[in-house]
């Protein structure tokens, strides 16, 4: 960790790539708009391996392990400084140990509260409002989420480091909460900035940070239109994919939140187990074949193809193909393309 002046009652946000790049896009947007500075990089060579190499104009580049960096912002109003941890990947093994190390670094900085961002895949229509779900490590944080009228995660698991980190925080008595943005289940392999926007709106309400949402709101509008048009064409060709009545449906958790047995009398709270909350971890986005059309009520007549951040539903032998763009390259990320801010420098 680089030498830094004493931070003022700092709060901590941790994000990793995941479903819909909801968490990653929210974290990148936050640090970009606040002009945050890198204050350190966590080397974890013992937990990560080189899984691929890049090729540029035919030349294979030297392999490198995923980077894990800390960024800091000083609150001009003197309320709470902010530290953001951006991880390029989740370790295949040793997740709880990795999270404990992050918590130790955060405590050395004087961090008082920890937040993680994640995605919640449901049957929502892409043109509908993204709800924000929440869970917390303590009663005070849970009460705050209730006052904001968020949808509480009553029982279940939060897969991946978005949940494991908060379990590690609960182990040492650090307050924490997870904010999950709702996105359409059938488009879970595409970037969905509307969910990132919903998360940041709640987060800035909690922190009192004044953030310019104009760019993210525009990206959300464009993506909503593209996915809405694609869904309409698919439904016209193959039948309706969503129930006619949307109100009151039960969310269908996928990847980052999954239902499970209740282990605590406090509903919606995250509790640390004896071995640490290491269950519910799923593979990262991009490690499986495209599943952007998962959940369709009837089988498709052709395969689904993903190239360059766009997803194509290949039509019948002589029929047209239906294509949805994966989003513009700015500070956002597509399902397989890292955000611009993640290029190796």
C-alpha positions, 0 to 999 in steps of 0.5 A: 500500500502506498504512503497516504495521509490519514483518511477521514472516517473512510468507507470502502467499496469492493467490486469484481467482474460478474454477471452483466458487469453490473458491479464492475461498471458501477465501480469504474464509473464511481472512480472515474467521476470522482477522479480517484487516485491509485494508492496501492496494488495488492499482489496475490501471486500465490492465489492467481495463475496466468490463464491466458495471454494476449496477442497484438498484431500477431505477437504473443504478449507476456502473460500477467496475473490479474491486478488488484488495485486500491483507489482513494477519494477525499471527501471535500465536505469532510464526512467520509473519504472513500476507498474503492478496491477493483479486482480484475478477477476472482481467485480460483482457490483461497477466496476466504483467505484473499478476502481476509487480506483485503479486510486487513488492508482496509482496517489499516486504512481505518475503514469503518464500513464496507460495501460490495456491489453485485447483480440480481437476475430476475424475470424483469423486462429490460424496459422496466425499472431496476430494483435494488436488493440488499443484505447487511452484516449488522442490524444497524446497516439492515435498518438503514436498508429498510429505511431506504425501502430496498428489497431485502434478501430474506434468505439465500446465498450471495455467490462469489467475493461480493458475498465472501468479503462481507462474511470476512468483514462480519468475522471481525466486526466491521459493518458491511452491506451488499447492494444488488442491482436487478437485471433481466435473467435472459440477458445476464451475459450482456452489460446492463448499465441500468442496474449499475445506475440503480446501485449507485443511486442508492449508494450515493444516497447512503453516502451523501456523495454528489455524482453526475449520472448523465453518462451512465443514464444515457448508456442505460437508455441506449441499452434498454432500447436495444434489448427491448427491440431484440426481445420484441423481435424474439417474442414475435418470432418464437412467442412471449418470453415473459408472463403477461402480469409482471407485478408481484413475481418472485425473483429468480436468483442467478449466479450472484444470489441463490436461495438457500436455507435460513441459518439466522433468526435475523432475516436479510443479514449476512452471517459468518460461518465457522469455515467462512461463507465460502459456498455459492461461488460460481464461475466468472462471466466469460468462462461459459458459453453465452447464455443470453437467451437462458430462460426462454420458454421454448427452444431456439431453432439455432445457436447463439453466437457472441462476437466482439461484445454483440450477441447474435441469435442465428436464424433458421437455415434461410432466415435472418439473424437477430443481433443485439449490440453489447454496448459502446466502449467507454468506461463500461464493459461488455460481457467479455471485453474489459472496461477501458480503464482496465487495460494494462499500463 
